[in-house]
């Protein structure tokens, strides 16, 4: 079985659009949530909050021709992929185009403004908003396809449109492609552009925070007074590479992926299943060939929804059977949907390599219904561990767990 390592990372997030900037922003203990004026236009919407990418600039060499098939979600995907390939030292390398490099990348959906252009056609009975790039912007595989086209890859292409696990699923499937010998390099991750309709999805479920006058105090995962999530946006790209290939070319290695698992609840479309959350963690630990005792930190999905936090933390307690250190990056960024698994994987790796772990912001009084865990709160914590776990869970009962090892 082949080993898989991370050799490049690129990010666009509310915390910043370089890996260093995003990691350093965690240390300021400030969330990225703000009032979104556009949401005030919609009647009966409970929330008016959002979390937006900071510092993202489209490079000048992205010409109009290059961008014609890209909505914002694809632009963030391709740009962070370029950053990650530069970081890995593989940008322009023959391996990208010789069939030994693939793409495994996702989002909850394509560009929603493009979808509305098709809607306008149906309502107005006139083809006036559409062009040759409209469908490519709209389709759920837009990120994976645009990355492949831009870098001219010829290997496997795996679109992961699995809602909030799109990014983590993209990384997990890429890991399996290399581990099992199908590819030597994979461009992996996930992205999401923010849109009022996405807010509406969660608002109709009464899952959004309505602390509209105090955006810095929400979301508050695991807190007894939490009142829901905040929608965010972003992208995260990780370059995965077969270990010997990376070693032979003298590549910088950030971490090794040693475990991945995914399963489905098979019970309810939106309500989480604690037992299957626990099972996916057990499967990831087994896949890594280690014990849960070896893992020193868990990066939680931690959305600040009432049922989600309770199910996740009790599942974590069941698997670890100890008070393992845990925190939620979504307390900073909000819920970036298809991007969260990739953004959180990148930041988990950074925290592991720097021996510092962020707290969950706005966590004052731990909900007694949550599992008995070592919740990092108030301030970050310095400690060393060889392994970290990053978990994500999605509508449809789709669960993922990734385990990274320090190199």
Buried (B, 14 or more C-beta within 10 A) or exposed (E): EEBBBBBBBBBBBBBBBBBEBBBEBBEEBEBBBBEBEEBEEBEEBBBBBBBBBBBBEBEEEBEEEBBEBBBBBBBBBBBBBBBBBBBBBBBEBEBBBEEBBBBBBBBBBBBBBBBBBBEBBEEEEEEEBBEEBBBBBBBBBBBBBBBBBBBEBEBBBBBBBBBBBBBBBBBBBBBBBBBEEEBBBBBBBBBBBBBBEBBBBBBEEEBBBBBBEEBEBBBBBBBEEBBBBBBBBBBBBBBBBBBEBBEEBEBEBBBBBBBBBBBBBEEEEBEBBBEBBBBBBBBBBEBBEBEBEBBBBBBBBBBBBBBBBBBBBBBBBBBBEEEBBBBBBBBBBBBBBBBBBBBBBBBBBBBBBEEBBBBBBBBEEBBEEBBBBBBBBEEBBEEEBBBBBBBBBBBBBBBBBBBBBBB
